[in-house]
Amino acid sequence: MTDIITALIALCGTMFGTFGGILAANKLTVYRIEQLEQKVSKHNNLVERMFLVESSAKSAHHRIDELREEIK
């Protein structure tokens, strides 16, 4: 009878340890995914801002070309 009780206690300990490890790994995975999502968001924001800067620069170059033609 003591062997069965010992085996059940060992089983419970193993189950709690396994589930605890799974939960800890899951929390870490979720945290790392959130960090990656933030980095991707920052990158996308930068891409959008650079598109606006490029558009503005293109417009400025056209205006400079127009002014050069007016001077000639």
Backbone hydrogen bonds, N-H to C=O, Kabsch-Sander energy under -0.5 kcal/mol:
donor,donor_aa,acceptor,acceptor_aa,energy
5,I,1,M,-2.0
6,T,2,T,-2.5
7,A,3,D,-2.2
8,L,4,I,-2.4
9,I,5,I,-2.4
10,A,6,T,-2.4
11,L,7,A,-2.4
12,C,8,L,-2.6
13,G,9,I,-2.5
14,T,10,A,-2.5
15,M,11,L,-2.6
16,F,12,C,-2.7
17,G,13,G,-2.3
18,T,14,T,-2.5
19,F,15,M,-2.7
20,G,16,F,-2.3
21,G,17,G,-2.2
22,I,18,T,-2.3
23,L,19,F,-2.4
24,A,20,G,-2.2
25,A,21,G,-2.4
26,N,22,I,-2.3
27,K,23,L,-2.4
28,L,24,A,-2.1
29,T,25,A,-2.4
30,V,26,N,-2.6
31,Y,27,K,-2.4
32,R,28,L,-2.5
33,I,29,T,-2.2
34,E,30,V,-2.2
35,Q,31,Y,-2.1
36,L,32,R,-2.2
37,E,33,I,-2.4
38,Q,34,E,-2.0
39,K,35,Q,-2.0
40,V,36,L,-2.4
41,S,37,E,-2.2
42,K,38,Q,-2.2
43,H,39,K,-2.3
44,N,40,V,-2.7
45,N,41,S,-2.2
46,L,42,K,-2.1
47,V,43,H,-2.3
48,E,44,N,-2.2
49,R,45,N,-2.3
50,M,46,L,-2.7
51,F,47,V,-1.9
52,L,48,E,-1.8
53,V,49,R,-2.3
54,E,50,M,-2.7
55,S,51,F,-2.2
56,S,52,L,-2.3
57,A,53,V,-2.6
58,K,54,E,-2.3
59,S,55,S,-2.2
60,A,56,S,-2.3
61,H,57,A,-2.4
62,H,58,K,-2.0
63,R,59,S,-2.2
64,I,60,A,-2.4
65,D,61,H,-2.4
66,E,62,H,-2.3
67,L,63,R,-2.3
68,R,64,I,-2.4
69,E,65,D,-1.9
70,E,66,E,-1.9
71,I,67,L,-1.9
72,K,68,R,-1.7
